[in-house]
Amino acid sequence: MARKASGRGLKASPVPRPLFKIGSRASLLARTQALWVQAALKRNFPRLKFELVLVRTEGDRNLAPFDQVGTKGMFTRAIDEKLVRGAVDLAVHSLKDLPAELPEGVVLACVPRREDPRDALVSLAGEVDSLRGLAAGSRIGTSSPRRAAQIRALRPDCAVTDVRGNLDTRLKKLEAREFECLVVALAGLIRLKVRDRHVVPIPADDMLPCPGQGALGLTAREGDLEARELAGSIEDERSRLAADAERSFLKALGGSCRLPCGALAEVSKERIKMSGILLSTDGTKSYKACVESQAAQAEEIGARLKEELLNLGAGDVLPRETKAV
């Protein structure tokens, strides 16, 4: 199976540095993810020492709705700035937060094994069994324009409530009955071992996830071959191919996270099949397509998917500058 070059195979220094600093957001989920990465690296390199460096990002400070401020680099820029300056050696991100274009000198060094990429419906005491089965007028909490648009397309009779904050904060708002249910990434619930809520995965046919959702992305300095070699030791080939495919779709759209768009790539042997969706913010216009290619074309499949969507009329929901990208 074809794969994108990762840290593996790079010629690192024969004498590894004694300490590697790992940058991460400070939220509970981000820390949990970073500690998982640290433990995985420690298993592969038991003689090395690791230190977690927590960083407060713009996305943690600015809680305005995403459709007003966008999300491009909000949760990653401050961490990668420390990476470029040498204050950290590796950075752990939720891959869906990484912009399609990384800062100069920064590379995506590793995509570990992906967790379930689907979204999930969360409620209290098993009150909700499915998105389609919600009572008319139900209030649904979400922080994502993509989720909101797909909810409005599928259930225009329900009310979407904007809710920002870390995952644990959003779960507390559910407990306070600010809405009947919450839609979040299933992977975060799994990683935090959330078992005291009723969690129902949403089929991808009903809601396509954000490109890269469920995966982690480890970034490193382009010239730091030692850190890239370290990160590459925990890369998962299929997860990387799927990530490259989905991120190529985001790149074809101009890298904007303000667009209500979703994509999900499935890797099987030497093939990649990817579904994508573009919607208007209010969900009244929705365009969905599916393309397939060789795994070796993972980084080109996104442009093909965009063209398929444009052929269906999706230009109606794209900004003029994005249509030409």
C-alpha positions as a Markdown table, in Angstrom:
| # | Residue | x | y | z |
|---|---|---|---|---|
| 1 | Met | 0.0 | 0.0 | 0.0 |
| 2 | Ala | 1.3 | 3.4 | -0.9 |
| 3 | Arg | 1.9 | 5.8 | 1.9 |
| 4 | Lys | 3.1 | 9.4 | 2.6 |
| 5 | Ala | 6.6 | 9.6 | 4.0 |
| 6 | Ser | 6.6 | 10.1 | 7.7 |
| 7 | Gly | 9.4 | 10.3 | 10.3 |
| 8 | Arg | 10.3 | 6.7 | 9.6 |
| 9 | Gly | 13.4 | 6.2 | 7.5 |
| 10 | Leu | 14.8 | 9.6 | 8.3 |
| 11 | Lys | 18.4 | 9.7 | 9.5 |
| 12 | Ala | 18.3 | 11.1 | 13.0 |
| 13 | Ser | 21.3 | 11.9 | 15.2 |
| 14 | Pro | 22.9 | 8.7 | 16.5 |
| 15 | Val | 22.9 | 10.2 | 20.0 |
| 16 | Pro | 19.3 | 11.1 | 20.9 |
| 17 | Arg | 18.6 | 14.1 | 23.1 |
| 18 | Pro | 17.8 | 13.2 | 26.7 |
| 19 | Leu | 14.5 | 15.1 | 27.0 |
| 20 | Phe | 11.7 | 15.8 | 24.5 |
| 21 | Lys | 9.1 | 18.4 | 25.2 |
| 22 | Ile | 5.5 | 17.8 | 23.9 |
| 23 | Gly | 3.2 | 20.7 | 23.4 |
| 24 | Ser | -0.5 | 20.5 | 23.9 |
| 25 | Arg | -3.6 | 22.5 | 24.7 |
| 26 | Ala | -4.5 | 22.5 | 28.4 |
| 27 | Ser | -8.1 | 21.1 | 28.1 |
| 28 | Leu | -8.9 | 17.7 | 29.7 |
| 29 | Leu | -9.3 | 16.0 | 26.4 |
| 30 | Ala | -6.1 | 17.6 | 24.9 |
| 31 | Arg | -4.1 | 16.5 | 28.0 |
| 32 | Thr | -5.5 | 13.0 | 27.8 |
| 33 | Gln | -4.5 | 12.8 | 24.1 |
| 34 | Ala | -1.0 | 14.2 | 24.7 |
| 35 | Leu | -0.5 | 11.8 | 27.6 |
| 36 | Trp | -1.5 | 8.9 | 25.4 |
| 37 | Val | 1.1 | 10.0 | 22.8 |
| 38 | Gln | 3.7 | 10.4 | 25.5 |
| 39 | Ala | 3.0 | 6.8 | 26.8 |
| 40 | Ala | 3.2 | 5.4 | 23.3 |
| 41 | Leu | 6.5 | 7.1 | 22.6 |
| 42 | Lys | 7.8 | 6.0 | 26.0 |
| 43 | Arg | 7.0 | 2.3 | 25.2 |
| 44 | Asn | 9.0 | 2.6 | 22.0 |
| 45 | Phe | 11.9 | 4.6 | 23.5 |
| 46 | Pro | 12.0 | 3.7 | 27.2 |
| 47 | Arg | 15.3 | 5.4 | 27.9 |
| 48 | Leu | 14.1 | 8.8 | 26.8 |
| 49 | Lys | 12.4 | 11.4 | 29.0 |
| 50 | Phe | 9.4 | 13.4 | 28.1 |
| 51 | Glu | 7.8 | 16.6 | 29.4 |
| 52 | Leu | 4.3 | 17.9 | 28.7 |
| 53 | Val | 4.1 | 21.6 | 28.0 |
| 54 | Leu | 0.6 | 23.0 | 28.2 |
| 55 | Val | -0.4 | 26.0 | 26.0 |
| 56 | Arg | -3.4 | 28.3 | 26.1 |
| 57 | Thr | -4.6 | 28.9 | 22.5 |
| 58 | Glu | -6.7 | 31.6 | 20.9 |
| 59 | Gly | -9.6 | 29.1 | 20.7 |
| 60 | Asp | -9.4 | 28.6 | 24.4 |
| 61 | Arg | -9.7 | 32.3 | 25.1 |
| 62 | Asn | -12.2 | 33.4 | 22.4 |
| 63 | Leu | -15.5 | 31.7 | 22.9 |
| 64 | Ala | -17.4 | 33.6 | 20.2 |
| 65 | Pro | -19.4 | 31.3 | 17.8 |
| 66 | Phe | -17.3 | 29.6 | 15.2 |
| 67 | Asp | -19.3 | 31.0 | 12.3 |
| 68 | Gln | -18.3 | 34.5 | 13.4 |
| 69 | Val | -14.6 | 33.9 | 14.1 |
| 70 | Gly | -13.8 | 30.7 | 12.1 |
| 71 | Thr | -11.4 | 28.0 | 13.5 |
| 72 | Lys | -8.4 | 28.2 | 11.1 |
| 73 | Gly | -5.4 | 27.8 | 13.4 |
| 74 | Met | -7.3 | 28.9 | 16.5 |
| 75 | Phe | -6.4 | 25.8 | 18.5 |
| 76 | Thr | -3.0 | 25.1 | 17.0 |
| 77 | Arg | -1.2 | 28.4 | 16.1 |
| 78 | Ala | 0.1 | 29.2 | 19.6 |
| 79 | Ile | 1.5 | 25.6 | 20.0 |
| 80 | Asp | 3.2 | 25.5 | 16.7 |
| 81 | Glu | 4.7 | 28.9 | 17.4 |
| 82 | Lys | 6.4 | 27.4 | 20.4 |
| 83 | Leu | 7.4 | 24.5 | 18.2 |
| 84 | Val | 9.1 | 26.8 | 15.6 |
| 85 | Arg | 10.9 | 28.7 | 18.5 |
| 86 | Gly | 12.2 | 25.4 | 19.9 |
| 87 | Ala | 10.2 | 25.7 | 23.2 |
| 88 | Val | 8.7 | 22.3 | 22.4 |
| 89 | Asp | 10.0 | 19.4 | 20.2 |
| 90 | Leu | 6.6 | 17.9 | 19.2 |
| 91 | Ala | 3.1 | 19.1 | 19.2 |
| 92 | Val | -0.1 | 17.0 | 19.7 |
| 93 | His | -3.2 | 18.3 | 18.0 |
| 94 | Ser | -6.7 | 17.0 | 17.2 |
| 95 | Leu | -6.1 | 16.6 | 13.5 |
| 96 | Lys | -9.4 | 18.2 | 12.6 |
| 97 | Asp | -8.1 | 21.4 | 14.2 |
| 98 | Leu | -5.0 | 21.6 | 12.0 |
| 99 | Pro | -5.3 | 24.0 | 9.0 |
| 100 | Ala | -4.8 | 22.5 | 5.6 |
| 101 | Glu | -1.7 | 24.6 | 5.2 |
| 102 | Leu | 0.8 | 24.3 | 8.1 |
| 103 | Pro | 3.1 | 27.2 | 9.2 |
| 104 | Glu | 6.4 | 27.4 | 7.4 |
| 105 | Gly | 9.0 | 25.0 | 8.8 |
| 106 | Val | 6.3 | 22.8 | 10.4 |
| 107 | Val | 5.4 | 19.3 | 9.1 |
| 108 | Leu | 2.8 | 16.7 | 9.9 |
| 109 | Ala | 5.2 | 14.1 | 11.3 |
| 110 | Cys | 2.7 | 11.5 | 12.4 |
| 111 | Val | -0.9 | 10.4 | 12.4 |
| 112 | Pro | -1.4 | 7.6 | 15.0 |
| 113 | Arg | -4.2 | 5.0 | 14.8 |
| 114 | Arg | -7.5 | 6.8 | 14.3 |
| 115 | Glu | -10.3 | 6.5 | 16.8 |
| 116 | Asp | -14.0 | 6.3 | 15.6 |
| 117 | Pro | -14.4 | 9.3 | 13.3 |
| 118 | Arg | -18.2 | 9.6 | 13.7 |
| 119 | Asp | -20.2 | 12.2 | 15.6 |
| 120 | Ala | -22.4 | 11.2 | 18.5 |
| 121 | Leu | -25.6 | 12.2 | 20.1 |
| 122 | Val | -25.3 | 12.5 | 23.9 |
| 123 | Ser | -28.3 | 12.8 | 26.3 |
| 124 | Leu | -29.1 | 12.1 | 29.9 |
| 125 | Ala | -30.7 | 8.9 | 31.1 |
| 126 | Gly | -31.2 | 7.4 | 27.6 |
| 127 | Glu | -33.8 | 10.0 | 26.7 |
| 128 | Val | -32.7 | 10.2 | 23.0 |
| 129 | Asp | -32.1 | 7.1 | 20.8 |
| 130 | Ser | -31.3 | 8.7 | 17.4 |
| 131 | Leu | -31.1 | 12.1 | 15.6 |
| 132 | Arg | -34.0 | 11.0 | 13.4 |
| 133 | Gly | -36.0 | 9.9 | 16.4 |
| 134 | Leu | -35.9 | 13.3 | 18.3 |
| 135 | Ala | -39.2 | 14.9 | 19.2 |
| 136 | Ala | -40.0 | 17.9 | 17.1 |
| 137 | Gly | -38.8 | 21.1 | 18.7 |
| 138 | Ser | -36.0 | 19.4 | 20.6 |
| 139 | Arg | -33.0 | 21.6 | 21.4 |
| 140 | Ile | -29.7 | 20.3 | 20.1 |
| 141 | Gly | -26.4 | 21.7 | 21.4 |
| 142 | Thr | -23.3 | 22.0 | 19.1 |
| 143 | Ser | -20.4 | 24.3 | 18.6 |
| 144 | Ser | -19.8 | 23.3 | 14.9 |
| 145 | Pro | -21.3 | 25.0 | 11.9 |
| 146 | Arg | -20.8 | 21.7 | 10.0 |
| 147 | Arg | -22.9 | 19.8 | 12.5 |
| 148 | Ala | -25.4 | 22.5 | 12.8 |
| 149 | Ala | -26.0 | 22.7 | 9.0 |
| 150 | Gln | -26.4 | 18.9 | 8.8 |
| 151 | Ile | -28.8 | 18.8 | 11.7 |
| 152 | Arg | -30.9 | 21.6 | 10.1 |
| 153 | Ala | -30.8 | 19.7 | 6.8 |
| 154 | Leu | -32.0 | 16.4 | 8.4 |
| 155 | Arg | -34.2 | 17.9 | 11.2 |
| 156 | Pro | -35.4 | 21.4 | 10.3 |
| 157 | Asp | -38.1 | 21.0 | 12.9 |
| 158 | Cys | -35.5 | 21.0 | 15.8 |
| 159 | Ala | -33.7 | 24.0 | 17.3 |
| 160 | Val | -29.9 | 24.2 | 17.1 |
| 161 | Thr | -28.3 | 25.8 | 20.2 |
| 162 | Asp | -24.7 | 27.2 | 19.9 |
| 163 | Val | -22.5 | 25.9 | 22.7 |
| 164 | Arg | -18.8 | 26.6 | 23.0 |
| 165 | Gly | -16.2 | 25.4 | 25.5 |
| 166 | Asn | -14.2 | 22.3 | 26.1 |
| 167 | Leu | -15.9 | 18.9 | 25.9 |
| 168 | Asp | -16.3 | 18.6 | 29.7 |
| 169 | Thr | -17.8 | 22.1 | 29.8 |
| 170 | Arg | -20.3 | 21.2 | 27.1 |
| 171 | Leu | -21.3 | 18.0 | 29.0 |
| 172 | Lys | -21.9 | 20.1 | 32.1 |
| 173 | Lys | -24.3 | 22.3 | 30.1 |
| 174 | Leu | -26.1 | 19.2 | 29.1 |
| 175 | Glu | -26.5 | 18.3 | 32.7 |
| 176 | Ala | -27.9 | 21.8 | 33.4 |
| 177 | Arg | -30.6 | 21.0 | 30.8 |
| 178 | Glu | -29.6 | 23.9 | 28.5 |
| 179 | Phe | -30.7 | 21.5 | 25.6 |
| 180 | Glu | -32.1 | 18.0 | 25.3 |
| 181 | Cys | -29.0 | 16.6 | 23.7 |
| 182 | Leu | -25.5 | 17.4 | 22.5 |
| 183 | Val | -23.7 | 16.5 | 19.3 |
| 184 | Val | -19.9 | 16.0 | 19.7 |
| 185 | Ala | -17.1 | 13.9 | 18.2 |
| 186 | Leu | -17.5 | 10.3 | 19.4 |
| 187 | Ala | -13.7 | 10.0 | 19.6 |
| 188 | Gly | -13.5 | 12.5 | 22.4 |
| 189 | Leu | -16.1 | 10.6 | 24.5 |
| 190 | Ile | -14.2 | 7.4 | 24.0 |
| 191 | Arg | -10.8 | 8.9 | 25.0 |
| 192 | Leu | -12.3 | 10.5 | 28.1 |
| 193 | Lys | -14.1 | 7.2 | 28.9 |
| 194 | Val | -17.5 | 9.0 | 29.2 |
| 195 | Arg | -19.8 | 6.2 | 30.4 |
| 196 | Asp | -22.3 | 8.1 | 32.6 |
| 197 | Arg | -24.2 | 9.6 | 29.6 |
| 198 | His | -26.3 | 8.0 | 26.9 |
| 199 | Val | -24.2 | 8.0 | 23.8 |
| 200 | Val | -25.5 | 7.1 | 20.3 |
| 201 | Pro | -23.1 | 7.2 | 17.3 |
| 202 | Ile | -24.6 | 9.1 | 14.3 |
| 203 | Pro | -24.3 | 7.1 | 11.1 |
| 204 | Ala | -22.0 | 8.8 | 8.5 |
| 205 | Asp | -25.0 | 8.7 | 6.1 |
| 206 | Asp | -26.8 | 11.1 | 8.4 |
| 207 | Met | -23.8 | 13.3 | 9.3 |
| 208 | Leu | -20.4 | 13.3 | 7.7 |
| 209 | Pro | -17.6 | 14.2 | 10.1 |
| 210 | Cys | -15.0 | 17.0 | 9.9 |
| 211 | Pro | -12.0 | 16.1 | 7.8 |
| 212 | Gly | -9.5 | 14.4 | 10.1 |
| 213 | Gln | -12.0 | 13.9 | 13.0 |
| 214 | Gly | -11.1 | 11.1 | 15.4 |
| 215 | Ala | -7.4 | 11.3 | 14.5 |
| 216 | Leu | -4.5 | 13.0 | 16.2 |
| 217 | Gly | -1.8 | 14.9 | 14.3 |
| 218 | Leu | 1.8 | 15.3 | 15.6 |
| 219 | Thr | 3.7 | 18.2 | 14.2 |
| 220 | Ala | 7.4 | 18.8 | 14.3 |
| 221 | Arg | 10.0 | 21.2 | 12.9 |
| 222 | Glu | 10.8 | 20.2 | 9.4 |
| 223 | Gly | 14.6 | 20.1 | 10.1 |
| 224 | Asp | 14.3 | 18.2 | 13.4 |
| 225 | Leu | 14.9 | 14.7 | 12.0 |
| 226 | Glu | 15.2 | 13.2 | 15.5 |
| 227 | Ala | 11.8 | 14.3 | 16.6 |
| 228 | Arg | 10.3 | 13.3 | 13.2 |
| 229 | Glu | 11.8 | 9.8 | 13.6 |
| 230 | Leu | 10.4 | 9.6 | 17.1 |
| 231 | Ala | 6.9 | 10.6 | 16.0 |
| 232 | Gly | 7.0 | 8.3 | 13.0 |
| 233 | Ser | 7.4 | 5.3 | 15.3 |
| 234 | Ile | 3.7 | 5.4 | 16.2 |
| 235 | Glu | 2.3 | 6.3 | 12.8 |
| 236 | Asp | -0.6 | 4.2 | 11.4 |
| 237 | Glu | -0.5 | 3.8 | 7.6 |
| 238 | Arg | -4.3 | 3.6 | 7.0 |
| 239 | Ser | -5.0 | 6.5 | 9.3 |
| 240 | Arg | -2.4 | 8.6 | 7.5 |
| 241 | Leu | -3.8 | 7.8 | 4.1 |
| 242 | Ala | -7.3 | 8.7 | 5.2 |
| 243 | Ala | -6.0 | 11.9 | 6.8 |
| 244 | Asp | -4.1 | 12.9 | 3.7 |
| 245 | Ala | -7.2 | 12.3 | 1.6 |
| 246 | Glu | -9.6 | 14.3 | 3.8 |
| 247 | Arg | -7.1 | 17.1 | 4.3 |
| 248 | Ser | -6.7 | 17.3 | 0.5 |
| 249 | Phe | -10.4 | 18.1 | 0.3 |
| 250 | Leu | -10.1 | 20.8 | 2.9 |
| 251 | Lys | -7.1 | 22.2 | 0.9 |
| 252 | Ala | -9.1 | 22.2 | -2.3 |
| 253 | Leu | -11.7 | 24.3 | -0.5 |
| 254 | Gly | -9.1 | 26.9 | 0.4 |
| 255 | Gly | -8.5 | 25.4 | 3.9 |
| 256 | Ser | -11.4 | 27.3 | 5.4 |
| 257 | Cys | -13.0 | 25.7 | 8.5 |
| 258 | Arg | -15.9 | 28.2 | 8.3 |
| 259 | Leu | -17.5 | 26.3 | 5.4 |
| 260 | Pro | -20.1 | 23.7 | 6.6 |
| 261 | Cys | -18.3 | 20.7 | 5.0 |
| 262 | Gly | -17.6 | 17.2 | 5.9 |
| 263 | Ala | -15.6 | 14.3 | 4.5 |
| 264 | Leu | -14.8 | 10.7 | 5.4 |
| 265 | Ala | -12.2 | 8.5 | 3.6 |
| 266 | Glu | -12.2 | 4.7 | 3.9 |
| 267 | Val | -9.0 | 2.9 | 3.0 |
| 268 | Ser | -9.2 | -0.7 | 1.7 |
| 269 | Lys | -6.2 | -2.5 | 0.3 |
| 270 | Glu | -4.9 | -0.2 | -2.4 |
| 271 | Arg | -8.0 | 1.9 | -2.8 |
| 272 | Ile | -9.5 | 5.0 | -1.1 |
| 273 | Lys | -13.2 | 5.8 | -1.2 |
| 274 | Met | -14.2 | 9.3 | 0.1 |
| 275 | Ser | -17.5 | 10.9 | 0.7 |
| 276 | Gly | -17.9 | 14.6 | 1.0 |
| 277 | Ile | -20.6 | 17.1 | 1.7 |
| 278 | Leu | -21.0 | 20.9 | 1.3 |
| 279 | Leu | -24.0 | 22.8 | 2.8 |
| 280 | Ser | -25.4 | 26.2 | 3.2 |
| 281 | Thr | -25.3 | 27.4 | 6.9 |
| 282 | Asp | -29.0 | 27.0 | 7.3 |
| 283 | Gly | -29.0 | 23.5 | 5.9 |
| 284 | Thr | -31.5 | 24.3 | 3.1 |
| 285 | Lys | -28.9 | 23.5 | 0.4 |
| 286 | Ser | -26.9 | 20.3 | 0.6 |
| 287 | Tyr | -24.6 | 18.6 | -1.9 |
| 288 | Lys | -23.1 | 15.2 | -1.4 |
| 289 | Ala | -20.7 | 13.2 | -3.6 |
| 290 | Cys | -18.4 | 10.2 | -3.4 |
| 291 | Val | -15.2 | 9.5 | -5.3 |
| 292 | Glu | -12.7 | 6.6 | -5.4 |
| 293 | Ser | -9.0 | 6.4 | -6.3 |
| 294 | Gln | -5.8 | 4.6 | -5.8 |
| 295 | Ala | -4.3 | 4.9 | -2.4 |
| 296 | Ala | -1.2 | 6.5 | -4.0 |
| 297 | Gln | -3.5 | 9.5 | -5.0 |
| 298 | Ala | -4.6 | 10.3 | -1.4 |
| 299 | Glu | -3.3 | 13.9 | -1.7 |
| 300 | Glu | -5.1 | 14.5 | -5.0 |
| 301 | Ile | -8.5 | 12.9 | -4.3 |
| 302 | Gly | -9.8 | 16.0 | -2.6 |
| 303 | Ala | -9.7 | 18.2 | -5.7 |
| 304 | Arg | -11.7 | 15.5 | -7.6 |
| 305 | Leu | -14.3 | 15.4 | -4.8 |
| 306 | Lys | -14.6 | 19.2 | -5.0 |
| 307 | Glu | -15.2 | 19.0 | -8.7 |
| 308 | Glu | -17.9 | 16.4 | -8.3 |
| 309 | Leu | -19.7 | 18.6 | -5.8 |
| 310 | Leu | -19.4 | 21.6 | -8.1 |
| 311 | Asn | -20.9 | 19.6 | -10.9 |
| 312 | Leu | -23.9 | 19.0 | -8.6 |
| 313 | Gly | -24.3 | 22.7 | -8.1 |
| 314 | Ala | -22.4 | 23.2 | -4.8 |
| 315 | Gly | -21.0 | 26.4 | -6.2 |
| 316 | Asp | -24.1 | 28.0 | -4.7 |
| 317 | Val | -22.7 | 27.6 | -1.2 |
| 318 | Leu | -19.1 | 28.4 | -1.9 |
| 319 | Pro | -17.5 | 31.8 | -1.7 |
| 320 | Arg | -16.4 | 33.1 | -5.1 |
| 321 | Glu | -12.7 | 32.9 | -4.2 |
| 322 | Thr | -13.1 | 29.3 | -3.0 |
| 323 | Lys | -14.6 | 28.1 | -6.3 |
| 324 | Ala | -11.4 | 28.9 | -8.1 |
| 325 | Val | -9.0 | 27.2 | -5.6 |
